[in-house]
Amino acid sequence: MRRPSDATIRRVKEAFRIALAVTVGMFVFRFFEFPRGNWIVLTIGAIYLGGSNHGLVIHRANSRIAGTFAGLAMAFLLVSLFLSHDYRWGYALPFLWFLIYYIGAITGSYTHTVFYLSMCVPIIIALMAGDASDLNFDEALFERFFYTGVGASIVLLLEVSVFPKTTSVRGNLQAVSRSLFAGIQTEVVHVVERFAAGKPMEGNSWTLNAVIMGKYGTARELYKSMEHELGHDVREDGRYEKIFGVLRQISGSLKILAALTNNMRGQVLSEQDKSLLSQTAAAIAAAFSGIAFEESPGQPGTAGRRIESLLAATDVVQNHLTPQLFFVEELRLLAARADELKAL
């Protein structure tokens, strides 16, 4: 019988830990007969919803506690201000909600998201209930924080006691990075083929680029969560922003190449240029195949040097044809970014 792969074993252990966390949460809810104990299980589910690897879950559990506490504290202050004094202060609520939501969207922080929801939901309930309701607002806020704390604590306890090393973030990060760079390779080859044939990009190409950006976001969160395994914030060494800054530039280059391809419809290149551009695309794709998110810098790549002789032999470069030259220049930039990423 063939031994399961490491990825399969990791997923099984993650699934076991999630099931155990939900079971413990449900037991606490039923055993102590908490009136709103279902919030414990909901908290556990919300934390694991964003990922199940060790580092990311610890990060989300801590953010859940901090964001909930800050959001409920802000809700208490705002309700005390708006409902105990001049009601016209309530007109500022939509602006305040939009401002906090905007800040959360810009930062992409899970803590901000939890803070926003924890602040808005109690305020809306308080405003809709009014003075005639038997709602005890202060008690509701306390219960919400208590149950959130219990759920997050269950998650943290199991994360450090049940398979903490075998569900390391490194395994998931490597898998996501391989998928990310495989998507980039596919997109590079496809866009060069369409450009050389004078055909516009197909709709699934834009979908692929969206998938690439989704993988980029996942890898970014996974990379940040490594601080819980390494013992320090990975963003402090400068590599973090450099790596993902280059990835953003690569995504931008792919979009530019696709836009230039759509403007080249009907303009077919010579067979020699088609062959040279195809070899260029293969060289750039090969450069991305050897990239992985390691803890230490790698060796600089050589894709830029390899493609230079290919591009120099094309009629596009020799005859200074435009807008094809813009396409060639963007390929040079893409190769340079692959080399830079490999060195990081």
N, C-alpha and C positions, 0 to 999 in steps of 0.2 A: 504493500500500500504506500502510495507516494505521500511524503510528508507535506503538510500544508505550508504555504509560503509564509514568510515573516509578516507580510501585510495582512494575510488572513488571520493569523494568530493574534496580531495586534487588534484587529477589528472585533474578534470574538471576546477578547479581554475587556475592550472598551464597552462592548454591549453588556457583558456581565456586570461591570461596575455601574453602568447606568441603571440596569434592572435592580441591582442591589440598593442603589440610592433611592429609587422610587419606592421600593418595598419598605425600606427603613422610614422614609417620609410618611408613607401611608400608615405604618404601624404606630408612629408617634401621634399622628392625627387621631387614629381610632382609640389607642390606649388611653390617652389623656383627655379624649373627648373635647378637643378644642372646638369652639363654635364655628370658627372659620379656618379650621386646620387644613382645608383643601388648598389654601394659599401656599402651604409648605410644599406640596407636591407640584403646584404650578411654578413655584420658584425654581425647584430642581429641574423641571422640564425646560424652563426659559433659559437657564444657564447652559444646559447641554445642547440646546437648539443651535447655538453658534459654533459648535465643534466639540469633539469628545476626547481630544488628546490632552495629556497631562498638563502641559504648560498653559495652554489656552483656557482650559476650564478653571484653573486656579486664578488666572487673570480675570476672567468673567465673574467668578464668585466674589472676589474682592471688590470688583467694580460694582457688582450688584448691591453689596452691603453699603458701600460708600455713596453710590448714587441714590439709593433709596433713602438713606438718612438725610442727605442734603436736600433731596426733593421734598420730603415730608416736612422738614424744618421750614423750607421756603413756603410750602403750602400753608402751614400754620401761621406764619407771619403775614402772608398776603390775605388770608381769610380774616385774620384779626383786624387787619387794616381796612379791608374793603367792606366788611359786614358790620363792623363796630363803629365806623365813622361815616363820613359822607359817602353815599352809595355811588356818587359820580366818579369815585376813584376806579370803579369797576370798568369804566370805559377804557382804561389803560391796559386791561388784561389781554385783549387780542394782540396789541403791539408787543407786550412783554412775552407772550407765548411765542410769537413769531421770532423775536430776537433770540430767545434761548434755543429754539428749534434750529434757527439758522447757524448759530455757533456750533451746535452739535453736529449738523450736517457738514460744516466746513472741517471740523476736527476729525470727524469719523470716530469719535470716542464712544465706547459702549457706556462709560460712566455718564456722559452727557445725555445719552438716550434714556437711560434709567432715571436720571435726575428729572428730565423733562416729563416723562410719563408719571413718575411718582408725585410730581408737583401738580400737573394738570388734572389728573383724574379726581383726586379728592376735592379740588376747587370746584370742578364742574358738578360733582355730587352735592357739595355744600350749597352751591348757588341754586341748583334745581330743587333741593329739599326745602330750603327756606327755614324760617323760624317756626313754622307750624309742625315741622317734622320732629319725630322723637330721636332723630339721629344725634348721637353723642360724637361730635367731630373729633375731639381730643382723643377719646377712647379708640375711635376707628384708626386714627393715625398711629397710635401706639401699637395696636394689633397688627397693622400692616407691617410695621418695622420689625416687630417681634417674630412674626411668622416668616418674613423674609430672612431674618437672621438665622432662624432655626434651619430653614431649607438650605441656605448657603453654607452653614456650618456642617450639615450632614455631607454636602458635596466635598467640602475641604477635608473633612476627616477621612472619607473614603479615598480621596485622591492621594493622600500621603500614606495610606495603609494598604491599599489594594492595587497591586501591579503598578507602582509608581514609575518604575524605570522602563518596563517593557512597553509602556504606552507613551514613550517620550515624544516630544514634539518633533525631534529630528527626523524620525521615520516619515511622518506626515509631510514635513516640509520638503523632504527629498522627493516624495511622490508628486506633490503639487508642482514643484519646480520642473520635474521631468515633463509633466503634462503641459505646463506653461510654455516651455521651450519647444516642445513638439508642435504646439499650435503655431508658434512663431515660425518654425521651419516650414510648416505646411503653407502658411500665408505668404512667405517670401517666394517660394517656388511658384505658387499659384498666380500671384500678382505679376511676376516677371513673364510667365507664360502668356497671360492675357495681354500684357503690354506688347510683347513681341508679335503677337498675332493681330494686334489692332482691334481687339474686342473689349468691350466694357466689362467691368467687374460684375459678377453675378451676385444675387441677393444673399446667398449663403456666406459670401465672403465677409459681409458686414456683420453677420451673425457670429462668425468665427472670431472677428476682432472683439466683439462684445464678450465672448467666452474667454478670450485672452485677458481682457481687463478684469473679468471676474476672478480668474486664477491669480492675477496680479494682486488683487485685494486680499484674497485668501492667504497668499504667501506673505504678504506684508503683516497680516495679523499673526500668523504663525511665527514669523521671524521675531516680532516684538515679544511674543510670549516666551521665547527662549530665555529671557532674563530669569525666570523662575527655576530654570535648570542650571544655568551658568552662574547664578549668584550675583549678577550685576545687570544693569540696564544696557542692552546691546546698542541702544541709540547713542550712548555716550562716546563710543569710539570713532564715530564719523562714518564707518563703513555702511551703516544702515541707510542713511540718507543718500549716500553715493550710489549704492546698489539700486535702490528703488527710484532714484532720480534718473539713472540710466535706463531703467525699464520704462519709465514714463516717456523718455525720448524715443525709445524703440517703438512704442505704441504710436507716437506721433509720426514717426517715419513711415510706418505701415499705412497710416491713414493718408499721408501725402502721396505715397506711391499709388494707392488705390485711386485717389482723386486724379492724378496725372494720367493713369491708365484710362479712366473714363473720358478724358479729354483727347485721347489718341485714337478714338474709334475710326476705323477705316484707313488708318495710316500704317501699313504693313512694313516691317523692317526687312532688310535683305536676309538671305539665308545665313550668311556669315555672321551677321549681327545677332540673329536669333540664337545661333549656336554659342556664340561668345557670352551672350547674356544668360543663357541657360547654364553654362559652366559657372558663371559668376554667382547665380542663384544657388547652385549646388554647393559652392565653396562657402557662401555665407551661411547656408543651412547647416553645413557640417561644423561650422564654428560654434553654433548654438548647441550642438549635440553634446559637447563635452563640458558644459557649464553646470555647476551645482553650487548650492548655497553652503559653503564650508565656513568653519569658524576662523580660518586663517586665509590670507590672500593666496591666490594661485599665480601661475605664470602668465605673462602677457600673451595674447593670441597673435596669430600671424595672418588672419583672414584679409586684413587690409592690404598687406604686401602681395598676397596671392592673387587678389582680384585686379590689382592695378595693371598688370601686363595684359590681362584679358580685356579690360575696358579700354585701354589705350589703343588696342588694335581695331576697335569698332569704327565704322563709318561715322557714327554719331559724334564721337570725340574728335576724330581726324578732320571732319568737315564742319565742326561746331554747329550741329543741327539743334535747333530749339523747337519745341520744349523738351525734346528727348534728353538734352544735356541736363535738365533739372532732374530727370529720372535717374540718370547715371550718377549724378552727384549725391542723390539721396541714397543710392546703393552704397556709395563710398562711406557715407556717414553711418549707415546701418552696420557695415563691416567693422568700422572703427569702434562703434559702441559694443559690438560683440567682443572685440578684443579687449576693450576696457572692462567689460563685465567679467570676463574670464580672469583678468588680473586682480579684480576685487575679491 
